Amino acid sequence: MSSCIFASQFIKMQSQNNSEEFYSKLKTQLYETSSWPSTYLFKFIVTSDQKKIDKIESVFNNMGAVIHSTASKKGTYVSVSINVVMESPEKVIEKYQQISCEVEGVISL
């Protein structure tokens, strides 16, 4: 079973406790549903700011990631989808945390 099914889960949390609980549950689900290493689909939404898009893409440099960006109908937002082989659920969570710290206003799905 692909770990991509969890890409639709909303990751951005308001408090540290909720965030830790969420990541703990995500890690458990990923271990239960996938064999690692595994291909994982990350999906992020940001405003149409090229610097933000570039920053997200740079986090996955040199990993063999397949990156696809799609602008919203009005061009206000951009969806960035990234397919990449990840070594473990911990590495998946590290990427989500890195993006949320480095890209202001990002929505992780």
Secondary structure, 3 states (H helix, E strand, C coil): CCHHHHHHCCCCCCCHHHHHHHHHHHHHHHHHHCCCCEEEEEEEEEECCHHHHHHHHHHCCCCCCEEEEEECCCCCEEEEEEEEEECCHHHHHHHHHHHHHHCCCCEEC
